[in-house]
Amino acid sequence: VMEQHLAEQEAAKRAKEAEWGALIQDLKKMFLRIDVDNSGTLSRDELLNIDPRDNEALTKALGVSTPMQVFNALDVNKTGQVSIAEFVNMMWDVVLRKTPLDLKHMEKRVETMDWRIREMFSLQHD
């Protein structure tokens, strides 16, 4: 009975990993479809001209209603560009971990402030 339970748990774990792997692959494919200039980043214009199916998937996943809101949600660093890492990380957190967008943005701002404080501190003590 115990061995069967462990085998079932392992099978469930493998199935979940396969599902996550497929999700990551789907996100990478979507990113590449949206990145029409092949720059490796998504611009505001690229997201404003997004394919309707991708737009529907992103707006639903992010809980927003327009391509501009999609861009603003994904551009956590506020650089005007969305890297594949930002794209996948945001989608991963929002879709799989059910992290609210506002919390993700706040987390990024805190990380940035922490980095800037450390930089200023190290410059003062060099």
C-alpha positions as CSV (number, residue, x, y, z in Angstrom):
1,V,0.0,0.0,0.0
2,M,2.8,2.4,0.9
3,E,4.7,1.6,-2.2
4,Q,1.6,2.1,-4.4
5,H,1.1,5.5,-2.7
6,L,4.7,6.5,-3.4
7,A,4.4,5.4,-7.0
8,E,1.2,7.4,-7.4
9,Q,2.8,10.5,-5.9
10,E,5.8,10.1,-8.2
11,A,3.6,9.7,-11.3
12,A,1.6,12.8,-10.3
13,K,4.8,14.7,-9.8
14,R,6.1,13.7,-13.3
15,A,2.7,14.6,-14.9
16,K,2.9,18.1,-13.2
17,E,6.5,18.6,-14.4
18,A,5.4,17.7,-17.9
19,E,2.5,20.1,-17.7
20,W,4.8,22.9,-16.5
21,G,7.3,22.1,-19.2
22,A,4.6,22.3,-21.9
23,L,3.4,25.6,-20.4
24,I,7.0,27.1,-20.6
25,Q,7.3,25.9,-24.2
26,D,3.9,27.5,-25.1
27,L,5.0,30.7,-23.5
28,K,8.3,30.7,-25.4
29,K,6.4,30.1,-28.7
30,M,4.0,32.9,-27.9
31,F,6.9,35.3,-27.1
32,L,8.6,34.4,-30.4
33,R,5.3,35.0,-32.3
34,I,4.9,38.4,-30.6
35,D,8.5,39.4,-31.1
36,V,8.1,40.2,-34.8
37,D,11.3,42.1,-35.2
38,N,13.3,39.2,-33.6
39,S,15.0,41.6,-31.1
40,G,14.6,39.2,-28.2
41,T,12.4,41.7,-26.4
42,L,8.8,42.8,-26.8
43,S,8.1,46.4,-27.5
44,R,4.9,48.3,-26.8
45,D,4.1,48.4,-30.5
46,E,4.5,44.6,-30.8
47,L,2.1,44.0,-28.0
48,L,-0.4,46.6,-29.3
49,N,-0.4,44.7,-32.6
50,I,-0.7,41.2,-31.1
51,D,-2.6,38.4,-32.7
52,P,-6.1,38.2,-31.3
53,R,-5.7,34.7,-30.0
54,D,-2.5,35.6,-28.1
55,N,-4.2,38.8,-26.8
56,E,-7.1,36.8,-25.5
57,A,-4.8,34.3,-23.8
58,L,-2.7,37.0,-22.2
59,T,-5.6,39.3,-21.1
60,K,-7.4,36.4,-19.5
61,A,-4.3,35.1,-17.7
62,L,-3.3,38.6,-16.5
63,G,-6.8,39.7,-15.6
64,V,-6.7,42.8,-17.9
65,S,-8.6,43.8,-20.9
66,T,-6.4,45.6,-23.4
67,P,-3.0,45.0,-25.1
68,M,-1.7,48.2,-23.4
69,Q,-2.6,46.8,-20.0
70,V,-0.9,43.5,-21.0
71,F,2.3,45.5,-21.8
72,N,2.1,47.5,-18.6
73,A,1.6,44.3,-16.6
74,L,4.6,42.5,-18.3
75,D,7.0,45.5,-18.3
76,V,7.7,45.2,-14.6
77,N,11.0,47.0,-14.8
78,K,9.4,49.9,-16.7
79,T,12.1,49.9,-19.4
80,G,9.6,50.0,-22.4
81,Q,10.8,46.5,-23.4
82,V,9.8,43.0,-22.1
83,S,12.5,40.4,-22.1
84,I,11.7,36.7,-22.5
85,A,12.7,36.3,-18.8
86,E,10.3,39.0,-17.7
87,F,7.6,37.5,-19.9
88,V,8.0,33.9,-18.7
89,N,8.5,34.8,-15.0
90,M,5.5,37.0,-14.9
91,M,3.3,34.5,-16.7
92,W,4.6,31.7,-14.5
93,D,3.9,33.6,-11.3
94,V,0.5,34.9,-12.3
95,V,-0.8,31.7,-13.9
96,L,0.8,28.9,-11.8
97,R,1.4,30.5,-8.5
98,K,-1.7,32.8,-8.7
99,T,0.3,35.8,-7.6
100,P,-1.6,39.0,-8.0
101,L,-0.2,41.5,-10.6
102,D,0.0,44.3,-8.0
103,L,2.1,42.1,-5.7
104,K,4.5,41.2,-8.5
105,H,5.0,44.9,-9.4
106,M,5.5,45.8,-5.7
107,E,8.0,42.9,-5.3
108,K,10.0,44.2,-8.4
109,R,10.0,47.8,-7.0
110,V,11.3,46.5,-3.6
111,E,14.1,44.5,-5.4
112,T,15.1,47.6,-7.4
113,M,15.2,49.8,-4.3
114,D,17.2,47.2,-2.4
115,W,19.7,47.0,-5.3
116,R,20.0,50.8,-5.5
117,I,20.6,51.1,-1.7
118,R,23.3,48.4,-1.9
119,E,24.9,50.2,-4.8
120,M,24.9,53.5,-3.0
121,F,26.2,51.9,0.2
122,S,29.1,50.2,-1.6
123,L,30.0,53.4,-3.5
124,Q,30.2,55.3,-0.2
125,H,32.4,52.7,1.4
126,D,34.9,52.1,-1.4
